[in-house]
Amino acid sequence: METINLTRLGWESQDFVRRVEAESEQNVRSCYQCGKCTGGCPVAFAMDVPPRQIMRMLQLGMQDEVLKSSTIWLCASCTTCTTRCPREIDLARVMDVLRGIAREKGSIGVPEVAVFNDTFLRSVKNNGRLHEVGLIAYYNLRSKHFLHDVLKAPVLFFKGKLKILPGRIKKVQEVRRIFEHTVQAGRERA
Amino acid sequence: MKFAYYPGCSLHSTSKEYNISTRRVCRDLGVTLEELPDWNCCGSTPAHSTDHLLSIALPARNLAISEAIGMDLVAPCAACFNRLKTAQVEMTENPRLAAEVNKVTGMEYQGDVQVFSLVDVIVNQVGLDNITPLVKRKLSGLKVAAYYGCLMVKPPKLVQFDDPENPHFLDDLMQGLGAETVEWPFKTECCGGSLSVSRTDIVVKLANDILGMAKANGANCVVTACPLCQVNLDLRQKEAEKMYGTAYHLPIYYFTELLGIALGHRPAQLGIDKHIVDGVNLLSEQGLAS
């Protein structure tokens, strides 16, 4: 890892940790680096920066390094870290907030996860519920993994598990309204 | 006992058998389920990964519908349960958030709905004492690894039942039905459900670890209460075997399926014929499929 100049990080970069703390309602600066989060994380093996180090980088205000990490996208939201943290920090919630800020800054460490999330939410907005065939088809198109899981589809179809056409709820406009007043309004604000 | 029933998206598609077996065993146990009218998706991980207000408002619409028909809500899916409960708790604890959410949904949710997971209703509200007299055949010969996954038991402050590190309610239920349960350390290891499509490589490794540990501890099947766990361990089992050169042949049952078998139903009546890894043979071998 490159050398970190603590003076350069200084007070200005503390704006970043303050924002993360405010949005997540968590006291990130109370982390004392015990490492239980990394120890219990089922996905730590695949992350470029372990969760404990993300917490330390946040304390030091290392915004760019945190936001470009694969960690914040590979976090599976299992909340094992949240459950075990002796300082009662909800790390899973911190990861949620970091994904939001990373998106805002256009720094997305694992694009497949962001594409999956968008595709999933698009289906919910259009139909009120998730349509899995549409989800996989659109995800493969957007992520350019065209053949991903295509061999699974016929098996599931013959088991009577996949519907080719989406089922739409009656008052889908109520769900669209929720999207318009939350995530879309948020992006316009940003 | 009557509840508004929130099946969630999985139980209408990839986890049909969880829906079928849930409805069948609830009828036997005197639990009336009335499907929540016009329910919408809870938003799951993609919603809370994207926007906090969205992740509360999507489940809040379901809470408001449930309140309007005057019933508490029960969800079989661990992920739906977790999101519905998060919305309910956050709106109760934070009136300012509740007001903001009501403005977003355009509905007046007052906070009068309780959210339960199906397994909680069956194990704690119906109770083992009332279930065991209804058992028509003991699940002898089944060596079950009870797999709880993460969202049913974590975070404990939210879900508020059982031990988050070493839960036992599924073990208790299976033992009550006459099955043997194995001791194993991966009861609450995450299967990586939310990465199933986007990072299948990670999920296949996690599935392989979980299946391998269940097998190493003597299990001949796995039981779960979560559709994401079931689909990952069932649908990805062949891939895991191929990638890691292993052979498991472990059926992955929903707890409602095995409960249904114990209550005397045939596998097809519970949807067990819809599994990817055959779930009927093991039951036949033990004389439990007729």
Chai-1 contact restraints between the chains, C-beta under 6 A:
chainA,res_idxA,chainB,res_idxB,connection_type,confidence,min_distance_angstrom,max_distance_angstrom,comment,restraint_id
A,P42,B,C190,contact,1.0,0.0,6.0,A-B,restraint_1
A,A46,B,I202,contact,1.0,0.0,6.0,A-B,restraint_2
A,A76,B,C190,contact,1.0,0.0,6.0,A-B,restraint_3
A,A76,B,G192,contact,1.0,0.0,6.0,A-B,restraint_4
A,A76,B,S194,contact,1.0,0.0,6.0,A-B,restraint_5
A,A76,B,L195,contact,1.0,0.0,6.0,A-B,restraint_6
A,S77,B,T45,contact,1.0,0.0,6.0,A-B,restraint_7
A,S77,B,S194,contact,1.0,0.0,6.0,A-B,restraint_8
A,C78,B,C150,contact,1.0,0.0,6.0,A-B,restraint_9
A,C78,B,C190,contact,1.0,0.0,6.0,A-B,restraint_10
A,T79,B,K154,contact,1.0,0.0,6.0,A-B,restraint_11
A,T79,B,P155,contact,1.0,0.0,6.0,A-B,restraint_12
A,T82,B,P155,contact,1.0,0.0,6.0,A-B,restraint_13
A,T83,B,K154,contact,1.0,0.0,6.0,A-B,restraint_14
A,T83,B,P155,contact,1.0,0.0,6.0,A-B,restraint_15
A,T83,B,P164,contact,1.0,0.0,6.0,A-B,restraint_16
A,D96,B,H48,contact,1.0,0.0,6.0,A-B,restraint_17
A,D96,B,S49,contact,1.0,0.0,6.0,A-B,restraint_18
A,R99,B,S49,contact,1.0,0.0,6.0,A-B,restraint_19
A,E112,B,S198,contact,1.0,0.0,6.0,A-B,restraint_20
A,V113,B,S198,contact,1.0,0.0,6.0,A-B,restraint_21
A,F116,B,V197,contact,1.0,0.0,6.0,A-B,restraint_22
A,F116,B,S198,contact,1.0,0.0,6.0,A-B,restraint_23
A,N117,B,P46,contact,1.0,0.0,6.0,A-B,restraint_24
A,N117,B,S49,contact,1.0,0.0,6.0,A-B,restraint_25
A,N117,B,T50,contact,1.0,0.0,6.0,A-B,restraint_26
A,F120,B,P46,contact,1.0,0.0,6.0,A-B,restraint_27
A,L121,B,P46,contact,1.0,0.0,6.0,A-B,restraint_28
A,V124,B,C41,contact,1.0,0.0,6.0,A-B,restraint_29
A,G128,B,N40,contact,1.0,0.0,6.0,A-B,restraint_30
A,R129,B,C9,contact,1.0,0.0,6.0,A-B,restraint_31
A,R129,B,C41,contact,1.0,0.0,6.0,A-B,restraint_32
A,L130,B,C9,contact,1.0,0.0,6.0,A-B,restraint_33
A,L130,B,C41,contact,1.0,0.0,6.0,A-B,restraint_34
A,E132,B,S13,contact,1.0,0.0,6.0,A-B,restraint_35
A,K159,B,K274,contact,1.0,0.0,6.0,A-B,restraint_36
A,K161,B,S13,contact,1.0,0.0,6.0,A-B,restraint_37
A,K161,B,T14,contact,1.0,0.0,6.0,A-B,restraint_38
A,K161,B,K16,contact,1.0,0.0,6.0,A-B,restraint_39
A,I169,B,D38,contact,1.0,0.0,6.0,A-B,restraint_40
A,I169,B,N40,contact,1.0,0.0,6.0,A-B,restraint_41
A,K170,B,D38,contact,1.0,0.0,6.0,A-B,restraint_42
A,K171,B,D38,contact,1.0,0.0,6.0,A-B,restraint_43
A,V175,B,N40,contact,1.0,0.0,6.0,A-B,restraint_44
A,I178,B,A57,contact,1.0,0.0,6.0,A-B,restraint_45
A,I178,B,V104,contact,1.0,0.0,6.0,A-B,restraint_46
A,H181,B,V104,contact,1.0,0.0,6.0,A-B,restraint_47
A,T182,B,D51,contact,1.0,0.0,6.0,A-B,restraint_48
A,T182,B,L53,contact,1.0,0.0,6.0,A-B,restraint_49
A,T182,B,L54,contact,1.0,0.0,6.0,A-B,restraint_50
A,T182,B,A57,contact,1.0,0.0,6.0,A-B,restraint_51
A,T182,B,V104,contact,1.0,0.0,6.0,A-B,restraint_52
A,V183,B,T50,contact,1.0,0.0,6.0,A-B,restraint_53
A,V183,B,D51,contact,1.0,0.0,6.0,A-B,restraint_54
A,V183,B,L54,contact,1.0,0.0,6.0,A-B,restraint_55
A,G186,B,D51,contact,1.0,0.0,6.0,A-B,restraint_56
